[in-house]
């Protein structure tokens, strides 16, 4: 969510390469009731229990977090905490405009899973088109608030995977004249389904051993209706009941790993885990001759994976089996991009605390791909490069970009990568991708990249 200040203020927040916020520790706090109903029935188990959410903007209060069959629903309140201000003519000029950017998303599983925005109720949705005045000036948009005003609103996102209980809301980047609302360490009770297991095959009970020298059992037949005398016959033999068919709970996932440029097969390792877990479950390797791989995964679950191979960029993805029946087959081909000295790669999902260099755990999935790449290529060395937008103080932007790439370097080293393989440099605002355009368009300037120096 964004607040637009009618008077352009000089904020202390700096532009940066990513989204920002902080991760406080959980605390078991109970959200107060919002008093607002949903058109959907509350999903069983979504009690509203919470950790300690921390909005990046102090004017935001989290009232409740709920799950339905289809949605993750956040009910929030915005309070305009600005002090009243008047212009030289005594007229109030302290309006604050609020709206929600549909690019906002929920991020969970250390950044491996993202859930898109669906709709907002209570405040406007940000338009993709910038409002302009008759002279081309940028106009404020959204719902106008004044100091002391409170606005209650509700956000709907795609439903979290079962088992994902802690997550974050990332709505936008911070700018000099636009304050971004992000909320971290949100919680909802969302237990995972038990992972089904295949029952062992049922075998019929062994037949009893025959007793020797005993005559076969005879059955005396009743008199026949014709008056003939009855005879004797053997008792009918009963067939054993057939064994129940085993319950099929596995989904067969297969595909081909290939070079993205020449389509040749690639020998890759595919590590996979449940989306709600931080621990790798297992891994498979693709065949050198065909690039083919196979794995059997439990139905009803959502998995994430990282595919890595020597000489290639690591790639990640999601295998959603929540609606796939057991026994079905799913095809997922994986294209690997080859590495070359001099290549420059943008790390797309790196998150820092607002206007600081503290790395957030939502960045770990992206950085883990880089860790896997450097482990598979032990001679690979890189240079991490940090960039900010052109708005703000030049010296502060420069220092911020330096501090942030050092934070990324520190994470890689903690994962076992030798620090001598990782150079760092911060360029601040000196190498923008765009020098014109709206704040939204220029957000591409805020980025962390790495350049391959050796393989």
BELQUIVEN-V246094 format. One line per field, one symbol per residue. burial: 1 if it has 16 or more other C-alpha atoms within 10 Angstrom, else 0. A space follows every 10 residues. Layout:
burial: ???
This chain:
burial: 1111110000 0011111111 1110000000 1001000000 0100011111 1111111001 1111111100 1111111111 0000000000 0001111111 1101111111 1111111101 0011110000 0000000001 1111110000 1111111111 1111111111 1111111111 1111111111 0000000000 0000000000 0000000000 0000000000 0000000000 0000000111 1111111110 0000111111 1111110000 0000111000 1111101111 1111111111 1111110111 1001010000 0001111110 0001001011 1111111111 1111111111 1111111001 1111111111 1101001101 1111110110 1100001000 1111111110 0110000010 0111111111 11100
